[in-house]
Amino acid sequence: MQTEAEVELAAFGLRARHVIALTLLRDLGEQNQSDLHATFGMDPTNVVALLNELEADDLVERRRSPQDRRRHTVSLTPAGGTRLKEVERLLTGVEQRVLDPLTREEQQTLYALLSRATESPTSAEALDTSRACMED
């Protein structure tokens, strides 16, 4: 599923880390740029490069913080919100195509098992894997 999703995302000029960043900004709202390395689980230098890419495509906006002019805040732009909705529809389609050979019951079982697996103590390894996606 990951390979098929990556191919589809490439058509949008995006990678998994871009989608993760856009999703977090949508869900969390405007954030201090200096705090994003912890939120994204990335090295601060890589966060700046990621934001540069997203800002170049007008998907995020950086502004000086009104509370502290030395800081920058980052928020999702309307274009970023629109792009994220498009990508989410696309990824839903990828998921449906990949899981189509399974019955509805088998899909529900798979989701339940994946949910249990990510709640376990070893899910920290999965978190490390997702952070590695952000670093790519």
N, C-alpha and C positions, 0 to 999 in steps of 0.2 A: 504494500500500500504506500509505503514511504517513497519508493522510487517513482511510482505513478504520480503521486502528489507533487514531487519535486519537478517532474517534467511539466506538469500543468502550471505550477507556480512560475516556472521560467518564462512562460508566455506573458506573464504579467510583469516580468523583470524583478521578481521577488524570490527570496529564499525563505526557508522555515524561520530563521531568526527575525526576518522582517515581519512576518505574520505574528509571531509571538510578541514582538515589541508593540505592534499596532493593537493587538488584542489587549495587552496589559494597559496601554494608554487609554483605550476605550473604557475598559472596566474600572480602572483606578482614577481616571480623570487626569487633569493637569498635574505634573510632577516636577520636582526640582531635578534638574539635570544631574547635579552632584549625587543624588540619591539613587539614580537609575542603575548604577553598577550593581548595587545590592539587590534591587528589584529584579533585574535581568539575570543576575548571577554571572556577570561578565567583568572583565578587566575594564577599568575606566577608559583606557585608550581605545578599546574596541567599541565601547558605547559611543564615543565621539564619532568614530568612523561609521557606525551603524546609523546614528542620527544624521550625519552628513548625507548619506545615501537616501534616507527617507525624506529629508528636507529638500534635497535636489529634485525630488519627484513631487514636491508639495503635499506630502502625506502627513508630515508633522510640522509643527511650527515651534521655534525657540524664541522666547522673548525674555527681556530683562524682568526680573521679579520686581513688582511694585514695592514689596516690603524690604528688599535688599538689592540695590542696583548692581551689586557685584555678582549676583547669582542669576542663572537663567532657568526658566521653566520651560517645559516641553509639553505640548498638547497635540492631540489628533486634530487635523484639519477636516473640514467637510469633505474634501477630496479623499482624505485618508479613510474616513468613515465609509464613504461610498465604495472605495477599493476593497476595504475589509469585508463588506457585505458581499461583494462580488466573489471574493476569494472563498468566503465561507460557503457560498452556494456551490462553487466549483468543487471544494473539498468534500462537501456532502455528496455530490455526484460521484466523485472518485470512490468514496467509502461505499456507496450503494453498488457501484460496478464491481468492486473487489469482493463484497460480501454477498452479491447476488446468488452465487451457487449455494449458499446456506439457506435453510428454511428460516422462517421468522423465529421459530423456537430456538434454533441453533444460534441465530444472531443474538437473541436475548441471553442465552447461556454464555456466549462469548463476552458480551458486555458485562454480565455479572461477574464472570471470572476475572476479567481485566480490572474491574472495580475493586474486587477483593485483593488482587495482586498489588495494586497501587496503594492500598491501605496498609500493607505489611511493612515491617521494618526494612526489608530489602528494597523497598521502593526508593530508598535514598540512592541506590544505584541508578534507577530510572531517572531521578532528578539530575544526577551527574551526566547522564546521556543527553537529557534535554538541554543542559547547560552547554554541553559540547556542541550541540546544534547552533546555539547562540554564538559560539566562538568561531564557527566556520566562516 
